[in-house]
């Protein structure tokens, strides 16, 4: 039976685009340093993929809002 891993701040969803981007930049820096053990590299890569997807989703939502504004439609943007 696999062990349950404790929930750490890094495993939580980001609270904002800016927070996700800052964490992603720090993570990339640590990964590029080459000083992480293999298991941590894998976990870092997985977390980076999650953060990247979060950022892409937020940017797509904002892009959709801009398109609506460009078309003369004003709708409230709500993050998903």
N, C-alpha and C positions, 0 to 999 in steps of 0.2 A: 504494500500500500504506500503511495507516495506521501511524503511529508507535506503538510500545509505550510506554505511560506508566510511569514508574518507580513502584514501590510506595511510598507514603508512609504514615506512621502513620494519617493520616485516611482512607486507602482500606482499611485493615485492619478486620476485624470487631471490634466492641467486646468487651472482656473481661468486662464486667459491666453490669448495668442502670444502676448509678450512674454508671459511666464514660460510657455512651452518653447518659444524660440530661445530664450536665455538658457533653459535647461538643455536644449538640444546643442547649443554652442558649447556649453561646458562639457557635455558628454562627448562630442566630437573631439574636443581637445584632449580629453583623457584617453579616448580610443587611439588617437594618433600618437600619443606619447609612447606606446608600445610597452608600457610598464604594468599592464593588467594581466592577470592570469586568464587562461583560456575560458574558464566558466564565466568570469566577469565580462570578458569580451562578448560572449554570446548574449548574456543578459543585457549588456549595454547596447548591442546591435538591435535586440528586440525592442528595448525601450525607445531607442532612436527611431525605429520604424513607426512606433505608436505616436510619438511626438510629431514626426513628419506628416503622418496622416491627419492628425488633429489640425496642424497648421494649414495643410492643403484644404481641409474641409472648411475652416474659418475663412480662408481667402476666397474660396468658391462662393460662400454665402455672401460675402461682401461684394464680390464681382456681380452676383445676381442682383443685389440691391442697386448697384451703380447702373446696371442695364435698365432696371425699372425706372430709375430717375432720368436716364437719358431718353427714355421713351415717353417721358412726361407723366409717368404714373408715380404717385407717392404712396408707398406702403411702408409700414413700420417693419424694420428688420429685427428679427428675434433670433438669437443664436439657438442652434439645435442642440 
